[in-house]
Amino acid sequence: MKIARKFFLFLAMVILAPGGGGLADPAGYYALSHAAIPVKDPGGVMLDALAQAGVRIFAAGQHGVIAMAKAGHPPWTQAHVPVDLLLTALYFAPSGTGVAVGHYGVILRSSDGGRHWRKMIDGRDVIADLARIARADAAATPQAPATHLAQRVAHAYAAVGPSKPFLSVGACGGGILAAGQQDLAMYSTDDGQSWRSWTQYIDNPQFNNIYGIVADSGVTYLIGEQGMVLKSDSGCKNFSPVGGSFNVTLFGGVRLGHDGLLVYGLNGTIEKTSDGGENWADLSVGRDNVIDTGIHLADGRVLLGTVGGRLFMSNPGVTSFHELNLVEPYEVAALLQMKSGAVLIAGDGGVHAHALSELK
């Protein structure tokens, strides 16, 4: 079985930045100062993320490639992107603004429907903002526990350097939240034009990786390493743990109505709550599965994908899952259902479309 893609992201950053990273790291310098490589078939390269904006479908992945196609059908064209690094997540706000995140703390923004992207911040800006917060807290309340935490976080990030990747991005409390490795979190309240550190609002003392952001109806969940599920219903602040103890890394989640949430991850773990996280039902599949993506289909069912190329579909009530058959299994990194009902699958082999009737 392949190593989980999100674990690979973590390992890659450790390897690339063993002594602090930054511009002294040749890989980081090149990636931040060079535009995405042009490719002949942008919809056919390794792609990690999918998003829809209007009639266009977008896919992002290796070497800064962002591919776009009308209604998800070829031909795919390549957007203009100013960095050459792995992009891990995409989000389009109701305003039409696009946000893409990835390695080296990069956040990109598009204001023209995804055709052109601009780098708003990278890991160096994250470190500078954390240092600013630590200085301000030290001047205002030098002995407060929050000040000591801010100083600890600032020192830790400065020691590692700007290599930490963002692994997720999404709506949160009226703004946009980007989160990633070791509690990395930045927040924007102006449609992605400016960003500030948000770590201080997340109860994550172990600095676990944040792999998923799931938001709906004023409630946001952060999902991540060591079974972490945090919840905020107060404008993207005061994230705190929900009930349940999973003791396994989780890679994402799917909202199921007002108080419903399904999370998934290593060892075929699938857990579902119908009461906002107080109680959970175990719907797990085989332990040899690493589930790293999922979507809530229009007909109420949930579709999950694994790094081993497997797909699992729930029954209409989302009380059990069964495995689907794929003619040519490939790694499943992202899923998206289009208005036509067809499902797009992104991964190592690019983007492929399947009618629901094909997924049996």
Residue frames relative to the residue before (quaternion, step in Angstrom):
aa qw qx qy qz dx dy dz
M 1.0000 0.0000 0.0000 0.0000 0.00 0.00 0.00
K 0.5060 -0.6501 0.4764 0.3072 3.54 -1.05 0.78
I 0.5442 -0.5765 0.4879 0.3652 3.54 -1.25 0.51
A 0.5638 -0.6036 0.4367 0.3566 3.58 -0.96 0.83
R 0.5494 -0.6536 0.4145 0.3148 3.56 -0.83 1.04
K 0.6931 0.4777 -0.2969 0.4508 3.57 0.88 -0.81
F 0.5860 0.5170 -0.3740 0.4995 3.59 1.16 -0.40
F 0.6168 0.5490 -0.3425 0.4482 3.58 1.04 -0.79
L 0.6196 0.5452 -0.3466 0.4457 3.59 0.97 -0.78
F 0.6584 0.5080 -0.3036 0.4651 3.57 0.94 -0.91
L 0.6852 0.4890 -0.2857 0.4581 3.59 0.84 -1.00
A 0.6320 0.5500 -0.3350 0.4311 3.56 0.99 -0.82
M 0.6774 0.4905 -0.3080 0.4536 3.57 0.92 -0.80
V 0.6090 0.5374 -0.3524 0.4649 3.58 1.08 -0.65
I 0.6785 0.4944 -0.2869 0.4614 3.56 0.97 -0.90
L 0.7024 0.4872 -0.2763 0.4393 3.57 0.91 -0.91
A 0.8132 0.2057 -0.0916 0.5367 3.59 1.07 -0.62
P 0.0420 0.8554 -0.5155 0.0300 3.62 0.64 1.06
G 0.8114 0.2626 -0.1310 0.5055 3.59 1.06 -0.56
G 0.8096 -0.2664 0.1363 0.5049 3.56 1.02 0.60
G 0.3271 -0.7909 0.4806 0.1910 3.57 1.22 -0.19
G 0.4436 0.7031 -0.5001 0.2425 3.52 -1.02 -0.87
L 0.7619 -0.3621 0.2545 0.4728 3.56 -1.25 -0.32
A 0.5474 0.5855 -0.4131 0.4324 3.61 1.24 -0.14
D 0.6035 0.5300 -0.3448 0.4857 3.56 1.25 -0.32
P 0.4050 -0.7485 0.4604 0.2525 3.63 -0.40 1.15
A 0.6483 0.5232 -0.3318 0.4425 3.57 0.95 -0.82
G 0.6748 0.4904 -0.2960 0.4653 3.57 0.95 -0.85
Y 0.6334 0.5274 -0.3368 0.4552 3.59 0.96 -0.81
Y 0.6739 0.4935 -0.3043 0.4579 3.57 0.85 -0.93
A 0.6818 0.5176 -0.3001 0.4210 3.56 0.82 -1.02
L 0.7233 0.4488 -0.2473 0.4630 3.58 0.97 -0.83
S 0.7472 0.4079 -0.2113 0.4803 3.59 1.17 -0.47
H 0.7029 0.4010 -0.2646 0.5245 3.58 1.28 0.07
A 0.5040 -0.6572 0.4774 0.2935 3.54 -1.09 0.77
A 0.6750 -0.4782 0.3702 0.4227 3.55 -1.28 0.35
I 0.4982 -0.6518 0.4726 0.3219 3.56 -1.03 0.76
P 0.4234 -0.6866 0.5173 0.2859 3.61 -0.98 0.74
V 0.0782 -0.7951 0.6009 0.0248 3.58 -0.94 0.87
K 0.5656 -0.6255 0.4253 0.3285 3.57 -1.13 0.69
D 0.7978 0.1414 -0.0511 0.5839 3.57 1.00 -0.83
P 0.1570 -0.8417 0.5069 0.0995 3.62 0.27 1.18
G 0.6645 0.4923 -0.3183 0.4634 3.59 1.14 -0.41
G 0.6886 0.4953 -0.2739 0.4533 3.56 1.28 -0.03
V 0.5568 0.5938 -0.4009 0.4204 3.60 1.27 0.09
M 0.6827 -0.4427 0.3526 0.4622 3.60 -1.28 -0.03
L 0.0040 0.8141 -0.5763 0.0716 3.55 -0.60 1.21
D 0.2638 -0.8201 0.5011 0.0820 3.56 -0.86 1.04
A 0.8068 0.2241 -0.0737 0.5417 3.60 1.12 -0.54
L 0.1227 -0.7712 0.6220 0.0567 3.54 -1.21 0.68
A 0.0980 0.7726 -0.6249 0.0557 3.56 -1.15 0.64
Q 0.2597 -0.7558 0.5821 0.1498 3.55 -1.25 0.50
A 0.0081 0.7647 -0.6441 0.0177 3.55 -1.10 0.83
G 0.8083 -0.0604 -0.0093 0.5856 3.55 -0.28 1.25
V 0.7847 -0.2584 0.2139 0.5213 3.56 -0.78 -1.03
R 0.6230 0.5590 -0.3410 0.4279 3.59 1.24 -0.14
I 0.2339 -0.7227 0.6351 0.1400 3.50 -1.25 0.72
F 0.1447 -0.7907 0.5924 0.0541 3.55 -0.99 0.90
A 0.0513 -0.7724 0.6328 0.0169 3.55 -1.14 0.76
A 0.0934 -0.8112 0.5771 0.0142 3.59 -0.89 0.93
G 0.1385 0.8120 -0.5572 0.1049 3.55 -1.12 0.64
Q 0.8710 -0.1067 0.0735 0.4738 3.53 -1.07 -0.84
H 0.8628 0.1558 -0.1266 0.4639 3.53 -1.33 0.59
G 0.6710 -0.5420 0.2967 0.4098 3.57 1.07 0.72
V 0.4001 0.7318 -0.4746 0.2814 3.57 1.22 0.21
I 0.0182 0.7299 -0.6832 0.0062 3.54 -1.02 0.93
A 0.1354 -0.8014 0.5821 0.0261 3.54 -0.55 1.25
M 0.0520 -0.7954 0.6033 0.0252 3.57 -1.10 0.65
A 0.0210 0.7856 -0.6161 0.0530 3.51 -1.15 0.77
K 0.4984 -0.6478 0.4881 0.3062 3.55 -1.09 0.71
A 0.8488 -0.0208 -0.0478 0.5261 3.57 -0.76 1.14
G 0.6188 -0.5984 0.3325 0.3853 3.58 1.18 0.52
H 0.5722 0.5865 -0.3831 0.4264 3.57 1.25 0.23
P 0.5469 -0.5994 0.4571 0.3642 3.61 -1.03 0.67
P 0.5514 -0.1181 -0.8153 -0.1319 1.51 -2.30 0.90
W 0.3843 -0.6790 0.5746 0.2471 3.52 -1.25 0.59
T 0.1520 -0.7711 0.6113 0.0929 3.56 -1.03 0.79
Q 0.4361 -0.7157 0.4931 0.2332 3.54 -1.18 0.56
A 0.3888 -0.7152 0.5385 0.2176 3.54 -0.91 0.98
H 0.5060 -0.6193 0.5015 0.3300 3.56 -1.28 0.34
V 0.0239 0.8063 -0.5825 0.1001 3.57 -0.51 1.26
P 0.3843 -0.7887 0.4373 0.1975 3.64 -0.71 1.02
V 0.7273 0.3805 -0.2411 0.5178 3.64 1.21 0.00
D 0.2875 -0.7393 0.5899 0.1512 3.54 -1.26 0.61
L 0.4755 0.6396 -0.4666 0.3837 3.56 0.37 1.27
L 0.6472 -0.5360 0.3711 0.3952 3.56 -1.26 0.27
L 0.1888 -0.7596 0.6164 0.0864 3.54 -0.82 1.10
T 0.2434 -0.8436 0.4747 0.0607 3.57 -0.72 1.11
A 0.8174 0.0603 -0.0067 0.5729 3.62 1.11 -0.48
L 0.1742 -0.7718 0.6084 0.0622 3.54 -1.25 0.70
Y 0.0538 0.7781 -0.6255 0.0192 3.55 -1.19 0.59
F 0.1186 -0.7591 0.6351 0.0799 3.55 -1.08 0.79
A 0.3658 -0.7412 0.5303 0.1884 3.55 -0.76 1.13
P 0.6719 -0.4875 0.3611 0.4248 3.60 -1.22 0.31
S 0.6146 0.5608 -0.3379 0.4400 3.59 1.17 -0.55
G 0.5433 -0.6019 0.4060 0.4215 3.57 1.24 -0.43
T 0.4892 0.6563 -0.4297 0.3812 3.56 1.27 -0.16
G 0.2308 -0.7759 0.5738 0.1242 3.55 -0.97 0.90
V 0.0793 -0.7696 0.6322 0.0429 3.56 -1.14 0.73
A 0.0358 -0.7745 0.6316 -0.0053 3.55 -0.93 0.99
V 0.1077 -0.7990 0.5904 0.0392 3.59 -1.00 0.82
G 0.0759 0.8186 -0.5659 0.0624 3.55 -1.23 0.42
H 0.8141 -0.2565 0.2056 0.4787 3.50 -1.27 -0.53
Y 0.8110 0.2485 -0.2319 0.4762 3.52 -1.36 0.48
G 0.6230 -0.6064 0.3333 0.3646 3.54 1.03 0.83
V 0.3574 0.7677 -0.4679 0.2528 3.57 1.16 0.53
I 0.0255 -0.7388 0.6731 0.0240 3.51 -1.16 0.83
L 0.1313 -0.7883 0.6003 0.0302 3.54 -0.78 1.13
R 0.1366 -0.7857 0.5994 0.0693 3.56 -1.20 0.55
S 0.0974 -0.7704 0.6273 0.0589 3.55 -1.11 0.77
S 0.1324 -0.8015 0.5805 0.0555 3.55 -0.93 0.94
D 0.6861 0.4588 -0.2858 0.4869 3.59 1.27 0.18
G 0.7107 -0.4798 0.2603 0.4438 3.55 1.00 0.83
G 0.6980 -0.5162 0.2650 0.4197 3.57 1.15 0.56
R 0.5051 0.6662 -0.4280 0.3434 3.60 1.20 0.07
H 0.7827 0.1198 -0.0553 0.6082 3.58 1.08 -0.74
W 0.1455 -0.7954 0.5869 0.0406 3.55 -1.03 0.90
R 0.1787 -0.7741 0.6028 0.0734 3.53 -1.14 0.79
K 0.4172 -0.6900 0.5272 0.2680 3.58 -1.00 0.81
M 0.2397 -0.7873 0.5567 0.1130 3.55 -0.70 1.14
I 0.7821 -0.0920 0.0795 0.6111 3.59 0.95 -0.91
D 0.1010 -0.7387 0.6490 0.1516 3.52 -1.40 0.08
G 0.7966 -0.3545 0.1975 0.4481 3.58 -1.26 -0.04
R 0.5907 0.5704 -0.3714 0.4333 3.58 1.11 -0.53
D 0.6512 0.5019 -0.3105 0.4771 3.58 1.05 -0.74
V 0.6006 0.5552 -0.3537 0.4538 3.59 1.10 -0.71
I 0.6701 0.4961 -0.2964 0.4658 3.58 0.87 -0.97
A 0.6542 0.5149 -0.3171 0.4543 3.59 0.93 -0.85
D 0.6698 0.4967 -0.3105 0.4564 3.60 0.94 -0.80
L 0.6331 0.5206 -0.3297 0.4685 3.58 1.03 -0.75
A 0.6425 0.5120 -0.3178 0.4734 3.57 1.01 -0.79
R 0.6281 0.5372 -0.3311 0.4553 3.59 1.02 -0.77
I 0.6576 0.5062 -0.3061 0.4665 3.57 0.95 -0.89
A 0.6507 0.5219 -0.3169 0.4515 3.59 0.95 -0.88
R 0.6598 0.5001 -0.3115 0.4665 3.60 0.95 -0.82
A 0.6629 0.5076 -0.3094 0.4552 3.58 0.93 -0.89
D 0.6630 0.4944 -0.3084 0.4701 3.58 0.95 -0.85
A 0.6478 0.5235 -0.3254 0.4476 3.59 0.97 -0.81
A 0.6655 0.4953 -0.3050 0.4677 3.58 1.04 -0.71
A 0.7221 0.4513 -0.2481 0.4619 3.58 1.00 -0.81
T 0.8062 -0.0067 0.0663 0.5879 3.59 0.80 -1.04
P 0.1447 -0.8678 0.4678 0.0850 3.60 0.47 1.18
Q 0.7535 0.3913 -0.2186 0.4809 3.61 1.06 -0.63
A 0.4730 0.6978 -0.4376 0.3129 3.60 1.21 -0.07
P 0.5814 -0.5907 0.4261 0.3625 3.60 -1.07 0.70
A 0.6322 0.5400 -0.3403 0.4393 3.59 1.01 -0.76
T 0.6229 0.5376 -0.3371 0.4574 3.58 1.10 -0.67
H 0.6507 0.5083 -0.3119 0.4700 3.58 0.95 -0.88
L 0.6425 0.5114 -0.3235 0.4701 3.58 1.03 -0.77
A 0.6492 0.5201 -0.3206 0.4531 3.59 0.94 -0.86
Q 0.6552 0.4994 -0.3107 0.4741 3.57 1.01 -0.79
R 0.6319 0.5335 -0.3271 0.4571 3.56 1.02 -0.83
V 0.6676 0.4975 -0.2996 0.4658 3.58 0.91 -0.93
A 0.6632 0.5160 -0.3107 0.4442 3.59 0.87 -0.93
H 0.6681 0.4950 -0.2999 0.4676 3.57 0.93 -0.88
A 0.6534 0.5274 -0.3167 0.4412 3.58 0.95 -0.87
Y 0.6854 0.4757 -0.2897 0.4690 3.58 0.90 -0.89
A 0.6401 0.5211 -0.3298 0.4583 3.58 1.01 -0.77
A 0.6445 0.5380 -0.3218 0.4377 3.59 1.03 -0.77
V 0.7021 0.4509 -0.2634 0.4842 3.57 0.99 -0.80
G 0.4226 -0.6982 0.4766 0.3269 3.57 1.03 -0.73
P 0.6849 -0.5548 0.3221 0.3455 3.57 -1.30 0.17
S 0.4211 0.7627 -0.4231 0.2490 3.59 1.18 0.35
K 0.4841 0.6990 -0.4414 0.2869 3.61 1.16 -0.35
P 0.3256 -0.7665 0.5186 0.1939 3.60 -0.90 0.87
F 0.3812 -0.6141 0.6239 0.2972 3.49 -1.32 0.41
L 0.1948 -0.8094 0.5501 0.0663 3.57 -0.98 0.91
S 0.7965 0.1242 -0.0623 0.5885 3.60 1.23 -0.21
V 0.0058 0.7739 -0.6332 0.0000 3.54 -1.26 0.50
G 0.2294 0.7854 -0.5484 0.1726 3.56 -1.00 0.78
A 0.6896 -0.4541 0.3642 0.4308 3.52 -1.37 0.03
C 0.1119 0.7810 -0.6088 0.0834 3.54 -1.14 0.67
G 0.8732 -0.1108 0.0558 0.4712 3.56 -0.64 1.16
G 0.7389 -0.3950 0.2346 0.4928 3.59 0.98 0.71
G 0.7224 0.3518 -0.2314 0.5485 3.58 1.29 -0.10
I 0.4951 -0.6122 0.5136 0.3410 3.53 -1.27 -0.49
L 0.1370 -0.7953 0.5892 0.0385 3.58 -0.84 1.04
A 0.0934 -0.7510 0.6518 0.0501 3.55 -1.05 0.89
A 0.0232 0.8147 -0.5754 0.0685 3.58 -0.81 0.99
G 0.0477 0.8339 -0.5462 0.0631 3.56 -1.19 0.46
Q 0.8687 -0.1078 0.0819 0.4766 3.49 -1.11 -0.81
Q 0.8736 -0.0050 -0.0195 0.4863 3.54 -1.07 0.92
D 0.7441 -0.4506 0.2180 0.4424 3.56 0.74 1.18
L 0.2997 0.7471 -0.5289 0.2689 3.60 1.19 0.36
A 0.1768 0.7862 -0.5706 0.1584 3.61 -0.74 1.04
M 0.0256 0.7682 -0.6383 0.0427 3.55 -0.97 0.99
Y 0.1784 -0.8071 0.5615 0.0390 3.55 -1.05 0.85
S 0.1239 -0.7805 0.6100 0.0577 3.54 -1.12 0.77
T 0.1613 -0.7867 0.5901 0.0828 3.56 -0.99 0.87
D 0.6963 0.4386 -0.2652 0.5024 3.60 1.30 0.09
D 0.6770 -0.5325 0.2884 0.4182 3.55 0.90 1.01
G 0.7285 -0.4782 0.2345 0.4308 3.57 1.03 0.83
Q 0.4759 0.6871 -0.4440 0.3229 3.61 1.21 0.15
S 0.7906 0.0598 -0.0364 0.6084 3.60 1.06 -0.68
W 0.1832 -0.7956 0.5758 0.0446 3.56 -1.18 0.71
R 0.0454 -0.7833 0.6195 0.0254 3.53 -1.18 0.69
S 0.6341 -0.5570 0.3793 0.3792 3.53 -1.19 0.59
W 0.1377 -0.8035 0.5777 0.0409 3.58 -1.02 0.87
T 0.3454 0.7725 -0.4757 0.2400 3.60 1.26 0.13
Q 0.6354 0.5735 -0.3305 0.3977 3.58 1.02 -0.78
Y 0.6955 0.4587 -0.2762 0.4792 3.61 1.19 -0.34
I 0.6475 0.5001 -0.3006 0.4903 3.58 1.31 0.12
D 0.3048 -0.7604 0.5510 0.1591 3.57 -0.67 1.14
N 0.3151 0.7373 -0.5128 0.3069 3.53 0.22 1.36
P 0.0523 -0.8696 0.4903 0.0274 3.61 0.64 1.13
Q 0.6653 0.4869 -0.3090 0.4742 3.60 1.18 -0.44
F 0.3688 -0.7488 0.4702 0.2866 3.58 1.30 -0.03
N 0.1455 0.8127 -0.5435 0.1513 3.57 0.90 0.96
N 0.5560 -0.5775 0.4776 0.3595 3.54 -1.21 0.56
I 0.2432 -0.7398 0.6104 0.1446 3.57 -1.09 0.79
Y 0.1439 -0.8421 0.5187 0.0323 3.57 -0.41 1.25
G 0.8265 0.1583 -0.0538 0.5375 3.60 1.07 -0.60
I 0.1260 -0.7404 0.6558 0.0770 3.53 -1.21 0.72
V 0.0099 0.7990 -0.5986 0.0562 3.57 -0.65 1.14
A 0.0442 0.8233 -0.5590 0.0884 3.57 -0.55 1.18
D 0.2206 0.7447 -0.6107 0.1543 3.53 -1.15 0.77
S 0.8675 0.0770 -0.0616 0.4876 3.56 -1.14 0.76
G 0.7413 -0.4481 0.2349 0.4411 3.57 0.90 0.91
V 0.6681 0.4421 -0.2949 0.5209 3.60 1.28 0.04
T 0.0840 -0.7923 0.6038 0.0258 3.57 -0.96 0.91
Y 0.1560 -0.7667 0.6182 0.0748 3.54 -1.07 0.87
L 0.1749 -0.7306 0.6496 0.1170 3.54 -1.18 0.74
I 0.1096 -0.8190 0.5631 -0.0121 3.56 -0.72 1.10
G 0.2115 0.8309 -0.4903 0.1568 3.58 -0.82 0.90
E 0.8558 -0.1883 0.1639 0.4531 3.43 -1.37 -0.60
Q 0.8461 0.1638 -0.1443 0.4863 3.55 -1.26 0.65
G 0.6840 -0.5306 0.2867 0.4103 3.56 0.98 0.84
M 0.3439 0.7783 -0.4705 0.2337 3.57 1.22 0.36
V 0.0838 0.7391 -0.6653 0.0632 3.55 -0.98 0.98
L 0.0276 -0.8050 0.5912 -0.0411 3.57 -0.48 1.25
K 0.1752 -0.8057 0.5638 0.0475 3.56 -1.05 0.78
S 0.0129 -0.7707 0.6369 0.0133 3.55 -1.13 0.76
D 0.0205 -0.7741 0.6326 0.0140 3.54 -0.98 0.89
S 0.6191 0.5295 -0.3273 0.4787 3.56 1.24 0.54
G 0.7582 -0.4381 0.2299 0.4248 3.56 0.55 1.18
C 0.6771 -0.5166 0.2736 0.4469 3.57 1.00 0.89
K 0.6009 0.5004 -0.3896 0.4866 3.58 1.15 0.59
N 0.8146 0.3026 -0.1986 0.4531 3.53 -1.39 0.14
F 0.1301 0.7846 -0.5859 0.1556 3.59 0.73 1.06
S 0.0589 0.8020 -0.5889 0.0809 3.57 -0.76 1.06
P 0.6256 -0.5768 0.3638 0.3788 3.61 -1.14 0.55
V 0.3492 -0.6885 0.5924 0.2306 3.55 -1.20 0.63
G 0.6638 -0.4721 0.3760 0.4417 3.57 -1.29 -0.02
G 0.6169 0.5450 -0.4062 0.3967 3.56 -1.25 0.33
S 0.0558 -0.7733 0.6314 0.0128 3.55 -1.14 0.73
F 0.1157 -0.8581 0.4998 0.0215 3.56 -0.27 1.28
N 0.1978 -0.8369 0.4922 0.1351 3.59 1.24 -0.45
V 0.6761 0.3866 -0.3087 0.5460 3.56 1.07 0.77
T 0.5412 -0.6356 0.4333 0.3396 3.57 -1.01 0.74
L 0.1951 -0.7695 0.6032 0.0772 3.53 -0.99 0.99
F 0.2807 -0.8056 0.5081 0.1188 3.57 -0.95 0.90
G 0.8216 -0.1160 0.0693 0.5539 3.61 1.16 -0.13
G 0.2077 -0.7823 0.5752 0.1187 3.51 -1.33 -0.07
V 0.2536 -0.7344 0.6136 0.1408 3.53 -1.38 0.28
R 0.3718 -0.7173 0.5389 0.2384 3.59 -0.86 0.92
L 0.1188 -0.7856 0.6065 0.0303 3.55 -1.08 0.86
G 0.8044 -0.1830 0.1024 0.5558 3.57 0.42 1.14
H 0.8181 -0.3258 0.1788 0.4388 3.54 -1.37 -0.03
D 0.8238 0.1419 -0.0571 0.5459 3.62 0.73 -0.99
G 0.5525 0.6446 -0.3763 0.3711 3.57 1.26 0.17
L 0.0616 0.7735 -0.6276 0.0632 3.54 -1.13 0.76
L 0.0995 -0.7557 0.6442 0.0636 3.54 -1.10 0.79
V 0.0921 -0.7919 0.6028 0.0315 3.58 -0.89 0.97
Y 0.1009 -0.8031 0.5871 0.0114 3.56 -1.17 0.61
G 0.1339 0.8118 -0.5601 0.0968 3.56 -1.23 0.43
L 0.8383 -0.1549 0.1459 0.5019 3.52 -1.12 -0.82
N 0.8316 0.2476 -0.1786 0.4640 3.54 -1.35 0.38
G 0.6208 -0.5786 0.3412 0.4042 3.58 1.10 0.66
T 0.3141 0.7920 -0.4769 0.2160 3.57 1.25 0.36
I 0.0950 0.7377 -0.6641 0.0753 3.54 -0.99 0.99
E 0.0281 0.7975 -0.5991 0.0652 3.58 -0.65 1.12
K 0.1176 -0.8089 0.5756 0.0231 3.56 -0.97 0.89
T 0.0733 -0.7696 0.6328 0.0438 3.52 -1.08 0.84
S 0.2048 -0.7749 0.5868 0.1155 3.56 -1.15 0.69
D 0.7217 0.4068 -0.2297 0.5108 3.58 1.31 0.02
G 0.6992 -0.5087 0.2791 0.4177 3.57 0.97 0.81
G 0.7326 -0.4564 0.2334 0.4478 3.59 1.17 0.43
E 0.4755 0.6738 -0.4491 0.3437 3.58 1.23 0.10
N 0.7976 0.0821 -0.0168 0.5973 3.58 0.98 -0.85
W 0.1628 -0.8074 0.5659 0.0364 3.55 -1.07 0.83
A 0.2243 -0.7419 0.6171 0.1357 3.54 -1.21 0.70
D 0.3644 -0.7453 0.5246 0.1912 3.55 -0.90 0.99
L 0.0164 -0.8062 0.5903 -0.0354 3.59 -0.65 1.18
S 0.2416 0.8469 -0.4557 0.1295 3.56 1.30 0.33
V 0.3034 -0.7064 0.6114 0.1873 3.49 -1.33 0.57
G 0.8192 -0.2901 0.1565 0.4694 3.62 -1.23 -0.17
R 0.5538 -0.6546 0.4197 0.2977 3.57 -1.02 0.86
D 0.6151 0.5539 -0.3587 0.4315 3.61 1.20 -0.25
N 0.5975 0.5650 -0.3569 0.4432 3.60 1.27 0.15
V 0.1508 -0.7323 0.6568 0.0983 3.53 -1.14 0.80
I 0.1357 -0.8149 0.5624 0.0352 3.57 -0.23 1.30
D 0.0198 0.8506 -0.5230 0.0510 3.58 -0.49 1.16
T 0.7871 0.1779 -0.1673 0.5664 3.61 1.18 0.25
G 0.0683 0.8059 -0.5851 0.0591 3.58 -1.16 0.55
I 0.0899 -0.7823 0.6135 0.0600 3.56 -1.24 0.49
H 0.3855 -0.6668 0.5871 0.2489 3.52 -1.31 0.51
L 0.3044 -0.7924 0.5035 0.1610 3.58 -0.42 1.20
A 0.6617 -0.5317 0.3630 0.3844 3.56 -1.24 0.46
D 0.6942 0.4671 -0.2846 0.4679 3.60 1.11 -0.58
G 0.6482 -0.5595 0.3012 0.4195 3.60 1.30 0.23
R 0.5926 0.5641 -0.3784 0.4330 3.58 1.19 -0.24
V 0.3372 -0.7120 0.5763 0.2173 3.56 -1.33 0.28
L 0.1543 -0.7707 0.6149 0.0642 3.55 -0.99 0.94
L 0.0880 -0.8027 0.5899 0.0023 3.57 -0.82 1.06
G 0.1612 -0.7915 0.5840 0.0808 3.57 -1.13 0.70
T 0.2553 -0.7806 0.5578 0.1195 3.56 -1.17 0.65
V 0.6101 -0.5541 0.4184 0.3816 3.54 -1.29 0.33
G 0.6464 0.5120 -0.3194 0.4669 3.58 1.23 -0.26
G 0.6022 -0.6070 0.3430 0.3890 3.58 1.26 0.17
R 0.5237 0.6346 -0.4162 0.3870 3.58 1.22 0.24
L 0.1815 -0.7470 0.6283 0.1195 3.53 -1.28 0.54
F 0.1056 -0.7800 0.6155 0.0405 3.54 -1.04 0.88
M 0.1515 -0.7925 0.5889 0.0458 3.56 -0.88 1.04
S 0.3698 -0.7192 0.5413 0.2303 3.56 -1.00 0.82
N 0.5233 -0.5467 0.5184 0.3981 3.53 -1.36 0.04
P 0.7207 -0.4593 0.2726 0.4419 3.66 -1.16 0.28
G 0.7158 0.4411 -0.2612 0.4742 3.59 1.02 -0.66
V 0.3421 -0.7585 0.4731 0.2897 3.57 1.35 -0.07
T 0.4091 0.6878 -0.4943 0.3395 3.56 0.76 1.11
S 0.7886 0.0721 -0.0671 0.6069 3.60 1.28 -0.07
F 0.2481 -0.7609 0.5831 0.1398 3.55 -1.30 0.39
H 0.0787 -0.7645 0.6358 0.0715 3.55 -1.21 0.58
E 0.5113 -0.6652 0.4572 0.2951 3.55 -1.15 0.66
L 0.3218 -0.7295 0.5761 0.1802 3.52 -1.10 0.85
N 0.4259 -0.6816 0.5297 0.2710 3.55 -1.27 0.36
L 0.1095 -0.7598 0.6384 0.0557 3.54 -0.99 0.93
V 0.4893 -0.6725 0.4641 0.3049 3.57 -0.88 0.91
E 0.7916 0.0631 -0.0138 0.6075 3.57 0.95 -0.89
P 0.2069 -0.8192 0.5208 0.1221 3.59 0.10 1.21
Y 0.0676 0.7580 -0.6466 0.0518 3.55 -1.11 0.80
E 0.6809 -0.4960 0.3305 0.4256 3.53 -1.21 0.40
V 0.2249 -0.7658 0.5920 0.1117 3.57 -0.95 0.93
A 0.0847 -0.8261 0.5571 0.0089 3.60 -0.40 1.24
A 0.8057 0.0010 0.0281 0.5917 3.61 1.11 -0.63
L 0.1626 -0.7687 0.6149 0.0676 3.53 -1.23 0.68
L 0.0563 0.7809 -0.6208 0.0408 3.55 -1.16 0.65
Q 0.2175 -0.7595 0.5951 0.1471 3.58 -0.91 0.89
M 0.3165 -0.7522 0.5535 0.1664 3.56 -0.86 1.03
K 0.6908 -0.4815 0.3373 0.4210 3.57 -1.29 0.25
S 0.6109 0.5613 -0.3425 0.4409 3.58 1.17 -0.54
G 0.5459 -0.6053 0.3988 0.4202 3.57 1.26 -0.37
A 0.5454 0.6143 -0.3973 0.4090 3.57 1.22 -0.38
V 0.3227 -0.7420 0.5615 0.1733 3.55 -1.20 0.62
L 0.2452 -0.7412 0.6081 0.1439 3.54 -0.99 0.93
I 0.1226 -0.7701 0.6243 0.0464 3.53 -1.05 0.90
A 0.0885 -0.7946 0.6002 0.0238 3.58 -0.78 1.06
G 0.2425 0.7594 -0.5780 0.1744 3.54 -1.14 0.69
D 0.8379 -0.1671 0.1330 0.5024 3.54 -1.16 -0.67
G 0.7536 0.3993 -0.2083 0.4788 3.58 0.98 -0.80
G 0.6442 -0.5093 0.3307 0.4651 3.60 1.17 0.33
V 0.6686 -0.4735 0.3875 0.4227 3.57 -1.18 -0.63
H 0.0285 -0.7788 0.6262 -0.0227 3.54 -0.99 1.00
A 0.2607 -0.7619 0.5747 0.1460 3.58 -1.05 0.80
H 0.0433 -0.7844 0.6187 -0.0087 3.54 -1.06 0.89
A 0.4023 -0.6531 0.5797 0.2749 3.56 -1.02 0.81
L 0.5995 -0.5715 0.4065 0.3857 3.59 -1.07 0.64
S 0.6194 0.5650 -0.3421 0.4243 3.58 1.08 -0.69
E 0.6297 0.5312 -0.3349 0.4575 3.59 1.23 -0.42
L 0.6760 0.4959 -0.2855 0.4644 3.57 1.16 -0.56
K 0.2384 0.7789 -0.5313 0.2330 3.53 0.29 1.33
